[in-house]
């Protein structure tokens, strides 16, 4: 699996748009830690949820 983002990138979660814009903190295998503006830090399983990169 190839992820097209890296730490520092801004992303959104299309399944939870109300989370707002998130910034990727770290990527360890399929676990992506994102700090979202409205809900704080979330660990996303990239196998289950596809984040959308902004810009």
CHARMM-style PDB file with segment names, atoms N, HN, CA, C and O in Angstrom:
ATOM      1  N   UNK     1       0.849  -1.190   0.000  1.00  0.00      PROA
ATOM      2  CA  UNK     1       0.000   0.000   0.000  1.00  0.00      PROA
ATOM      3  C   UNK     1       0.889   1.245   0.000  1.00  0.00      PROA
ATOM      4  O   UNK     1       1.790   1.388   0.827  1.00  0.00      PROA
ATOM      5  N   UNK     2       0.613   2.136  -0.944  1.00  0.00      PROA
ATOM      6  HN  UNK     2      -0.119   2.020  -1.616  1.00  0.00      PROA
ATOM      7  CA  UNK     2       1.366   3.381  -1.042  1.00  0.00      PROA
ATOM      8  C   UNK     2       0.451   4.531  -0.617  1.00  0.00      PROA
ATOM      9  O   UNK     2      -0.629   4.721  -1.177  1.00  0.00      PROA
ATOM     10  N   UNK     3       0.898   5.288   0.377  1.00  0.00      PROA
ATOM     11  HN  UNK     3       1.775   5.133   0.832  1.00  0.00      PROA
ATOM     12  CA  UNK     3       0.138   6.445   0.826  1.00  0.00      PROA
ATOM     13  C   UNK     3       0.711   7.682   0.149  1.00  0.00      PROA
ATOM     14  O   UNK     3       1.929   7.838   0.066  1.00  0.00      PROA
ATOM     15  N   UNK     4      -0.173   8.571  -0.340  1.00  0.00      PROA
ATOM     16  HN  UNK     4      -1.162   8.444  -0.272  1.00  0.00      PROA
ATOM     17  CA  UNK     4       0.301   9.743  -1.079  1.00  0.00      PROA
ATOM     18  C   UNK     4       0.388  10.986  -0.202  1.00  0.00      PROA
ATOM     19  O   UNK     4       0.209  12.107  -0.678  1.00  0.00      PROA
ATOM     20  N   UNK     5       0.665  10.779   1.091  1.00  0.00      PROA
ATOM     21  HN  UNK     5       0.811   9.868   1.478  1.00  0.00      PROA
ATOM     22  CA  UNK     5       0.860  11.913   1.986  1.00  0.00      PROA
ATOM     23  C   UNK     5       1.935  11.574   2.995  1.00  0.00      PROA
ATOM     24  O   UNK     5       2.328  10.418   3.144  1.00  0.00      PROA
ATOM     25  N   UNK     6       2.405  12.603   3.686  1.00  0.00      PROA
ATOM     26  HN  UNK     6       2.086  13.543   3.564  1.00  0.00      PROA
ATOM     27  CA  UNK     6       3.486  12.434   4.657  1.00  0.00      PROA
ATOM     28  C   UNK     6       3.259  13.395   5.820  1.00  0.00      PROA
ATOM     29  O   UNK     6       2.425  14.294   5.715  1.00  0.00      PROA
ATOM     30  N   UNK     7       3.982  13.226   6.927  1.00  0.00      PROA
ATOM     31  HN  UNK     7       4.660  12.496   7.013  1.00  0.00      PROA
ATOM     32  CA  UNK     7       3.801  14.124   8.067  1.00  0.00      PROA
ATOM     33  C   UNK     7       3.920  15.586   7.665  1.00  0.00      PROA
ATOM     34  O   UNK     7       4.810  15.973   6.909  1.00  0.00      PROA
ATOM     35  N   UNK     8       2.997  16.387   8.191  1.00  0.00      PROA
ATOM     36  HN  UNK     8       2.273  16.072   8.805  1.00  0.00      PROA
ATOM     37  CA  UNK     8       2.953  17.811   7.860  1.00  0.00      PROA
ATOM     38  C   UNK     8       1.894  18.149   6.837  1.00  0.00      PROA
ATOM     39  O   UNK     8       1.455  19.296   6.758  1.00  0.00      PROA
ATOM     40  N   UNK     9       1.472  17.164   6.045  1.00  0.00      PROA
ATOM     41  HN  UNK     9       1.829  16.232   6.109  1.00  0.00      PROA
ATOM     42  CA  UNK     9       0.448  17.403   5.033  1.00  0.00      PROA
ATOM     43  C   UNK     9      -0.905  17.661   5.682  1.00  0.00      PROA
ATOM     44  O   UNK     9      -1.201  17.141   6.758  1.00  0.00      PROA
ATOM     45  N   UNK    10      -1.720  18.470   5.016  1.00  0.00      PROA
ATOM     46  HN  UNK    10      -1.480  18.893   4.142  1.00  0.00      PROA
ATOM     47  CA  UNK    10      -3.084  18.754   5.463  1.00  0.00      PROA
ATOM     48  C   UNK    10      -4.040  17.812   4.724  1.00  0.00      PROA
ATOM     49  O   UNK    10      -3.927  17.609   3.515  1.00  0.00      PROA
ATOM     50  N   UNK    11      -4.985  17.244   5.485  1.00  0.00      PROA
ATOM     51  HN  UNK    11      -5.076  17.409   6.467  1.00  0.00      PROA
ATOM     52  CA  UNK    11      -5.927  16.283   4.915  1.00  0.00      PROA
ATOM     53  C   UNK    11      -7.320  16.496   5.498  1.00  0.00      PROA
ATOM     54  O   UNK    11      -7.497  17.207   6.487  1.00  0.00      PROA
ATOM     55  N   UNK    12      -8.309  15.861   4.858  1.00  0.00      PROA
ATOM     56  HN  UNK    12      -8.165  15.283   4.054  1.00  0.00      PROA
ATOM     57  CA  UNK    12      -9.652  15.782   5.421  1.00  0.00      PROA
ATOM     58  C   UNK    12     -10.081  14.331   5.405  1.00  0.00      PROA
ATOM     59  O   UNK    12      -9.551  13.520   4.645  1.00  0.00      PROA
ATOM     60  N   UNK    13     -11.049  14.012   6.255  1.00  0.00      PROA
ATOM     61  HN  UNK    13     -11.479  14.671   6.872  1.00  0.00      PROA
ATOM     62  CA  UNK    13     -11.644  12.679   6.273  1.00  0.00      PROA
ATOM     63  C   UNK    13     -13.010  12.806   5.609  1.00  0.00      PROA
ATOM     64  O   UNK    13     -13.929  13.371   6.202  1.00  0.00      PROA
ATOM     65  N   UNK    14     -13.162  12.289   4.377  1.00  0.00      PROA
ATOM     66  HN  UNK    14     -12.416  11.830   3.895  1.00  0.00      PROA
ATOM     67  CA  UNK    14     -14.429  12.444   3.649  1.00  0.00      PROA
ATOM     68  C   UNK    14     -15.623  11.841   4.397  1.00  0.00      PROA
ATOM     69  O   UNK    14     -16.757  12.275   4.192  1.00  0.00      PROA
ATOM     70  N   UNK    15     -15.386  10.855   5.253  1.00  0.00      PROA
ATOM     71  HN  UNK    15     -14.465  10.502   5.419  1.00  0.00      PROA
ATOM     72  CA  UNK    15     -16.474  10.221   6.004  1.00  0.00      PROA
ATOM     73  C   UNK    15     -16.916  11.067   7.191  1.00  0.00      PROA
ATOM     74  O   UNK    15     -18.020  10.882   7.704  1.00  0.00      PROA
ATOM     75  N   UNK    16     -16.069  11.992   7.632  1.00  0.00      PROA
ATOM     76  HN  UNK    16     -15.173  12.142   7.216  1.00  0.00      PROA
ATOM     77  CA  UNK    16     -16.362  12.843   8.793  1.00  0.00      PROA
ATOM     78  C   UNK    16     -15.903  14.267   8.501  1.00  0.00      PROA
ATOM     79  O   UNK    16     -14.956  14.758   9.114  1.00  0.00      PROA
ATOM     80  N   UNK    17     -16.573  14.921   7.569  1.00  0.00      PROA
ATOM     81  HN  UNK    17     -17.342  14.521   7.070  1.00  0.00      PROA
ATOM     82  CA  UNK    17     -16.162  16.268   7.148  1.00  0.00      PROA
ATOM     83  C   UNK    17     -16.205  17.262   8.299  1.00  0.00      PROA
ATOM     84  O   UNK    17     -15.466  18.246   8.295  1.00  0.00      PROA
ATOM     85  N   UNK    18     -17.077  17.013   9.301  1.00  0.00      PROA
ATOM     86  HN  UNK    18     -17.677  16.213   9.305  1.00  0.00      PROA
ATOM     87  CA  UNK    18     -17.185  17.937  10.432  1.00  0.00      PROA
ATOM     88  C   UNK    18     -15.958  17.913  11.334  1.00  0.00      PROA
ATOM     89  O   UNK    18     -15.833  18.763  12.216  1.00  0.00      PROA
ATOM     90  N   UNK    19     -15.044  16.955  11.136  1.00  0.00      PROA
ATOM     91  HN  UNK    19     -15.145  16.265  10.419  1.00  0.00      PROA
ATOM     92  CA  UNK    19     -13.791  16.944  11.892  1.00  0.00      PROA
ATOM     93  C   UNK    19     -12.931  18.137  11.508  1.00  0.00      PROA
ATOM     94  O   UNK    19     -12.086  18.570  12.292  1.00  0.00      PROA
ATOM     95  N   UNK    20     -13.136  18.671  10.310  1.00  0.00      PROA
ATOM     96  HN  UNK    20     -13.822  18.319   9.674  1.00  0.00      PROA
ATOM     97  CA  UNK    20     -12.353  19.799   9.828  1.00  0.00      PROA
ATOM     98  C   UNK    20     -11.059  19.336   9.164  1.00  0.00      PROA
ATOM     99  O   UNK    20     -10.891  18.167   8.819  1.00  0.00      PROA
ATOM    100  N   UNK    21     -10.169  20.284   9.003  1.00  0.00      PROA
ATOM    101  HN  UNK    21     -10.306  21.234   9.284  1.00  0.00      PROA
ATOM    102  CA  UNK    21      -8.876  20.002   8.368  1.00  0.00      PROA
ATOM    103  C   UNK    21      -7.933  19.419   9.406  1.00  0.00      PROA
ATOM    104  O   UNK    21      -7.862  19.895  10.540  1.00  0.00      PROA
ATOM    105  N   UNK    22      -7.210  18.383   9.002  1.00  0.00      PROA
ATOM    106  HN  UNK    22      -7.267  17.996   8.082  1.00  0.00      PROA
ATOM    107  CA  UNK    22      -6.242  17.756   9.892  1.00  0.00      PROA
ATOM    108  C   UNK    22      -4.835  17.848   9.345  1.00  0.00      PROA
ATOM    109  O   UNK    22      -4.627  17.955   8.137  1.00  0.00      PROA
ATOM    110  N   UNK    23      -3.867  17.803  10.253  1.00  0.00      PROA
ATOM    111  HN  UNK    23      -4.036  17.716  11.234  1.00  0.00      PROA
ATOM    112  CA  UNK    23      -2.461  17.770   9.846  1.00  0.00      PROA
ATOM    113  C   UNK    23      -1.884  16.434  10.281  1.00  0.00      PROA
ATOM    114  O   UNK    23      -2.003  16.042  11.442  1.00  0.00      PROA
ATOM    115  N   UNK    24      -1.259  15.743   9.345  1.00  0.00      PROA
ATOM    116  HN  UNK    24      -1.162  16.062   8.402  1.00  0.00      PROA
ATOM    117  CA  UNK    24      -0.675  14.436   9.643  1.00  0.00      PROA
ATOM    118  C   UNK    24       0.510  14.611  10.585  1.00  0.00      PROA
ATOM    119  O   UNK    24       1.419  15.401  10.330  1.00  0.00      PROA
ATOM    120  N   UNK    25       0.474  13.846  11.690  1.00  0.00      PROA
ATOM    121  HN  UNK    25      -0.265  13.205  11.896  1.00  0.00      PROA
ATOM    122  CA  UNK    25       1.543  13.894  12.693  1.00  0.00      PROA
ATOM    123  C   UNK    25       2.574  12.792  12.439  1.00  0.00      PROA
ATOM    124  O   UNK    25       3.780  13.037  12.473  1.00  0.00      PROA
ATOM    125  N   UNK    26       2.085  11.579  12.184  1.00  0.00      PROA
ATOM    126  HN  UNK    26       1.105  11.380  12.156  1.00  0.00      PROA
ATOM    127  CA  UNK    26       3.004  10.462  11.947  1.00  0.00      PROA
ATOM    128  C   UNK    26       2.303   9.376  11.148  1.00  0.00      PROA
ATOM    129  O   UNK    26       1.075   9.292  11.122  1.00  0.00      PROA
ATOM    130  N   UNK    27       3.114   8.543  10.496  1.00  0.00      PROA
ATOM    131  HN  UNK    27       4.111   8.611  10.517  1.00  0.00      PROA
ATOM    132  CA  UNK    27       2.611   7.388   9.753  1.00  0.00      PROA
ATOM    133  C   UNK    27       3.470   6.195  10.141  1.00  0.00      PROA
ATOM    134  O   UNK    27       4.681   6.191   9.916  1.00  0.00      PROA
ATOM    135  N   UNK    28       2.834   5.179  10.727  1.00  0.00      PROA
ATOM    136  HN  UNK    28       1.851   5.183  10.910  1.00  0.00      PROA
ATOM    137  CA  UNK    28       3.528   3.940  11.087  1.00  0.00      PROA
ATOM    138  C   UNK    28       2.731   2.793  10.472  1.00  0.00      PROA
ATOM    139  O   UNK    28       1.643   2.451  10.935  1.00  0.00      PROA
ATOM    140  N   UNK    29       3.302   2.208   9.415  1.00  0.00      PROA
ATOM    141  HN  UNK    29       4.186   2.486   9.039  1.00  0.00      PROA
ATOM    142  CA  UNK    29       2.609   1.201   8.607  1.00  0.00      PROA
ATOM    143  C   UNK    29       1.277   1.771   8.142  1.00  0.00      PROA
ATOM    144  O   UNK    29       1.268   2.802   7.469  1.00  0.00      PROA
ATOM    145  N   UNK    30       0.143   1.139   8.476  1.00  0.00      PROA
ATOM    146  HN  UNK    30       0.150   0.302   9.023  1.00  0.00      PROA
ATOM    147  CA  UNK    30      -1.146   1.664   8.008  1.00  0.00      PROA
ATOM    148  C   UNK    30      -1.802   2.615   8.998  1.00  0.00      PROA
ATOM    149  O   UNK    30      -2.892   3.122   8.733  1.00  0.00      PROA
ATOM    150  N   UNK    31      -1.151   2.868  10.143  1.00  0.00      PROA
ATOM    151  HN  UNK    31      -0.266   2.457  10.358  1.00  0.00      PROA
ATOM    152  CA  UNK    31      -1.711   3.752  11.164  1.00  0.00      PROA
ATOM    153  C   UNK    31      -1.232   5.187  10.940  1.00  0.00      PROA
ATOM    154  O   UNK    31      -0.039   5.483  11.020  1.00  0.00      PROA
ATOM    155  N   UNK    32      -2.194   6.069  10.658  1.00  0.00      PROA
ATOM    156  HN  UNK    32      -3.163   5.828  10.594  1.00  0.00      PROA
ATOM    157  CA  UNK    32      -1.883   7.468  10.383  1.00  0.00      PROA
ATOM    158  C   UNK    32      -2.456   8.311  11.521  1.00  0.00      PROA
ATOM    159  O   UNK    32      -3.665   8.307  11.749  1.00  0.00      PROA
ATOM    160  N   UNK    33      -1.589   9.035  12.237  1.00  0.00      PROA
ATOM    161  HN  UNK    33      -0.606   9.038  12.051  1.00  0.00      PROA
ATOM    162  CA  UNK    33      -2.038   9.910  13.317  1.00  0.00      PROA
ATOM    163  C   UNK    33      -2.236  11.308  12.745  1.00  0.00      PROA
ATOM    164  O   UNK    33      -1.322  11.902  12.173  1.00  0.00      PROA
ATOM    165  N   UNK    34      -3.470  11.823  12.916  1.00  0.00      PROA
ATOM    166  HN  UNK    34      -4.212  11.340  13.381  1.00  0.00      PROA
ATOM    167  CA  UNK    34      -3.830  13.124  12.361  1.00  0.00      PROA
ATOM    168  C   UNK    34      -4.398  13.995  13.474  1.00  0.00      PROA
ATOM    169  O   UNK    34      -5.218  13.534  14.269  1.00  0.00      PROA
ATOM    170  N   UNK    35      -3.966  15.250  13.532  1.00  0.00      PROA
ATOM    171  HN  UNK    35      -3.300  15.624  12.886  1.00  0.00      PROA
ATOM    172  CA  UNK    35      -4.509  16.210  14.496  1.00  0.00      PROA
ATOM    173  C   UNK    35      -5.540  17.071  13.760  1.00  0.00      PROA
ATOM    174  O   UNK    35      -5.176  17.946  12.975  1.00  0.00      PROA
ATOM    175  N   UNK    36      -6.843  16.814  14.021  1.00  0.00      PROA
ATOM    176  HN  UNK    36      -7.139  16.103  14.659  1.00  0.00      PROA
ATOM    177  CA  UNK    36      -7.921  17.543  13.353  1.00  0.00      PROA
ATOM    178  C   UNK    36      -8.293  18.782  14.147  1.00  0.00      PROA
ATOM    179  O   UNK    36      -8.221  18.784  15.376  1.00  0.00      PROA
ATOM    180  N   UNK    37      -8.696  19.848  13.436  1.00  0.00      PROA
ATOM    181  HN  UNK    37      -8.754  19.846  12.437  1.00  0.00      PROA
ATOM    182  CA  UNK    37      -8.985  21.127  14.085  1.00  0.00      PROA
ATOM    183  C   UNK    37     -10.198  21.064  14.999  1.00  0.00      PROA
ATOM    184  O   UNK    37     -10.248  21.807  15.979  1.00  0.00      PROA
ATOM    185  N   UNK    38     -11.182  20.209  14.723  1.00  0.00      PROA
ATOM    186  HN  UNK    38     -11.142  19.605  13.927  1.00  0.00      PROA
ATOM    187  CA  UNK    38     -12.412  20.186  15.514  1.00  0.00      PROA
ATOM    188  C   UNK    38     -12.496  19.055  16.529  1.00  0.00      PROA
ATOM    189  O   UNK    38     -13.246  19.159  17.500  1.00  0.00      PROA
ATOM    190  N   UNK    39     -11.742  17.973  16.327  1.00  0.00      PROA
ATOM    191  HN  UNK    39     -11.133  17.888  15.539  1.00  0.00      PROA
ATOM    192  CA  UNK    39     -11.860  16.813  17.232  1.00  0.00      PROA
ATOM    193  C   UNK    39     -10.531  16.370  17.829  1.00  0.00      PROA
ATOM    194  O   UNK    39     -10.485  15.402  18.588  1.00  0.00      PROA
ATOM    195  N   UNK    40      -9.451  17.069  17.495  1.00  0.00      PROA
ATOM    196  HN  UNK    40      -9.488  17.856  16.879  1.00  0.00      PROA
ATOM    197  CA  UNK    40      -8.158  16.717  18.071  1.00  0.00      PROA
ATOM    198  C   UNK    40      -7.505  15.545  17.359  1.00  0.00      PROA
ATOM    199  O   UNK    40      -7.745  15.302  16.177  1.00  0.00      PROA
ATOM    200  N   UNK    41      -6.677  14.826  18.101  1.00  0.00      PROA
ATOM    201  HN  UNK    41      -6.483  15.023  19.061  1.00  0.00      PROA
ATOM    202  CA  UNK    41      -5.840  13.777  17.523  1.00  0.00      PROA
ATOM    203  C   UNK    41      -6.624  12.490  17.326  1.00  0.00      PROA
ATOM    204  O   UNK    41      -7.307  12.018  18.235  1.00  0.00      PROA
ATOM    205  N   UNK    42      -6.519  11.926  16.125  1.00  0.00      PROA
ATOM    206  HN  UNK    42      -5.964  12.309  15.386  1.00  0.00      PROA
ATOM    207  CA  UNK    42      -7.155  10.652  15.793  1.00  0.00      PROA
ATOM    208  C   UNK    42      -6.128   9.757  15.118  1.00  0.00      PROA
ATOM    209  O   UNK    42      -5.280  10.226  14.359  1.00  0.00      PROA
ATOM    210  N   UNK    43      -6.215   8.456  15.405  1.00  0.00      PROA
ATOM    211  HN  UNK    43      -6.904   8.075  16.021  1.00  0.00      PROA
ATOM    212  CA  UNK    43      -5.390   7.476  14.703  1.00  0.00      PROA
ATOM    213  C   UNK    43      -6.286   6.794  13.680  1.00  0.00      PROA
ATOM    214  O   UNK    43      -7.278   6.158  14.036  1.00  0.00      PROA
ATOM    215  N   UNK    44      -5.931   6.929  12.419  1.00  0.00      PROA
ATOM    216  HN  UNK    44      -5.125   7.446  12.130  1.00  0.00      PROA
ATOM    217  CA  UNK    44      -6.721   6.425  11.306  1.00  0.00      PROA
ATOM    218  C   UNK    44      -6.042   5.185  10.735  1.00  0.00      PROA
ATOM    219  O   UNK    44      -4.830   5.180  10.519  1.00  0.00      PROA
ATOM    220  N   UNK    45      -6.820   4.138  10.491  1.00  0.00      PROA
ATOM    221  HN  UNK    45      -7.804   4.142  10.667  1.00  0.00      PROA
ATOM    222  CA  UNK    45      -6.297   2.963   9.787  1.00  0.00      PROA
ATOM    223  C   UNK    45      -6.465   3.224   8.295  1.00  0.00      PROA
ATOM    224  O   UNK    45      -7.590   3.259   7.796  1.00  0.00      PROA
ATOM    225  N   UNK    46      -5.368   3.406   7.584  1.00  0.00      PROA
ATOM    226  HN  UNK    46      -4.454   3.378   7.989  1.00  0.00      PROA
ATOM    227  CA  UNK    46      -5.409   3.771   6.174  1.00  0.00      PROA
ATOM    228  C   UNK    46      -5.976   2.645   5.308  1.00  0.00      PROA
ATOM    229  O   UNK    46      -6.337   2.881   4.154  1.00  0.00      PROA
ATOM    230  N   UNK    47      -6.060   1.433   5.842  1.00  0.00      PROA
ATOM    231  HN  UNK    47      -5.767   1.241   6.779  1.00  0.00      PROA
ATOM    232  CA  UNK    47      -6.693   0.346   5.096  1.00  0.00      PROA
ATOM    233  C   UNK    47      -8.211   0.518   5.052  1.00  0.00      PROA
ATOM    234  O   UNK    47      -8.863   0.025   4.131  1.00  0.00      PROA
ATOM    235  N   UNK    48      -8.777   1.213   6.041  1.00  0.00      PROA
ATOM    236  HN  UNK    48      -8.248   1.613   6.789  1.00  0.00      PROA
ATOM    237  CA  UNK    48     -10.228   1.346   6.155  1.00  0.00      PROA
ATOM    238  C   UNK    48     -10.751   2.714   5.740  1.00  0.00      PROA
ATOM    239  O   UNK    48     -11.879   2.820   5.257  1.00  0.00      PROA
ATOM    240  N   UNK    49      -9.955   3.758   5.919  1.00  0.00      PROA
ATOM    241  HN  UNK    49      -9.039   3.671   6.312  1.00  0.00      PROA
ATOM    242  CA  UNK    49     -10.394   5.127   5.645  1.00  0.00      PROA
ATOM    243  C   UNK    49      -9.374   5.794   4.735  1.00  0.00      PROA
ATOM    244  O   UNK    49      -8.179   5.807   5.030  1.00  0.00      PROA
ATOM    245  N   UNK    50      -9.856   6.348   3.627  1.00  0.00      PROA
ATOM    246  HN  UNK    50     -10.826   6.337   3.387  1.00  0.00      PROA
ATOM    247  CA  UNK    50      -8.961   7.051   2.711  1.00  0.00      PROA
ATOM    248  C   UNK    50      -9.041   8.545   2.989  1.00  0.00      PROA
ATOM    249  O   UNK    50     -10.074   9.174   2.762  1.00  0.00      PROA
ATOM    250  N   UNK    51      -7.951   9.103   3.478  1.00  0.00      PROA
ATOM    251  HN  UNK    51      -7.111   8.592   3.663  1.00  0.00      PROA
ATOM    252  CA  UNK    51      -7.880  10.543   3.732  1.00  0.00      PROA
ATOM    253  C   UNK    51      -7.656  11.269   2.418  1.00  0.00      PROA
ATOM    254  O   UNK    51      -6.996  10.752   1.518  1.00  0.00      PROA
ATOM    255  N   UNK    52      -8.201  12.455   2.314  1.00  0.00      PROA
ATOM    256  HN  UNK    52      -8.738  12.875   3.045  1.00  0.00      PROA
ATOM    257  CA  UNK    52      -8.032  13.271   1.105  1.00  0.00      PROA
ATOM    258  C   UNK    52      -7.044  14.388   1.399  1.00  0.00      PROA
ATOM    259  O   UNK    52      -7.237  15.187   2.315  1.00  0.00      PROA
ATOM    260  N   UNK    53      -5.978  14.426   0.601  1.00  0.00      PROA
ATOM    261  HN  UNK    53      -5.821  13.777  -0.143  1.00  0.00      PROA
ATOM    262  CA  UNK    53      -4.951  15.448   0.764  1.00  0.00      PROA
ATOM    263  C   UNK    53      -5.457  16.790   0.227  1.00  0.00      PROA
ATOM    264  O   UNK    53      -6.130  16.843  -0.803  1.00  0.00      PROA
ATOM    265  N   UNK    54      -5.126  17.863   0.933  1.00  0.00      PROA
ATOM    266  HN  UNK    54      -4.579  17.820   1.770  1.00  0.00      PROA
ATOM    267  CA  UNK    54      -5.515  19.209   0.537  1.00  0.00      PROA
ATOM    268  C   UNK    54      -4.309  19.874  -0.117  1.00  0.00      PROA
ATOM    269  O   UNK    54      -3.212  19.888   0.440  1.00  0.00      PROA
ATOM    270  N   UNK    55      -4.529  20.421  -1.298  1.00  0.00      PROA
ATOM    271  HN  UNK    55      -5.421  20.410  -1.751  1.00  0.00      PROA
ATOM    272  CA  UNK    55      -3.451  21.125  -1.983  1.00  0.00      PROA
ATOM    273  C   UNK    55      -2.628  20.176  -2.708  1.00  0.00      PROA
ATOM    274  OT1 UNK    55      -1.658  20.569  -3.357  1.00  0.00      PROA
TER     275      UNK     55
END
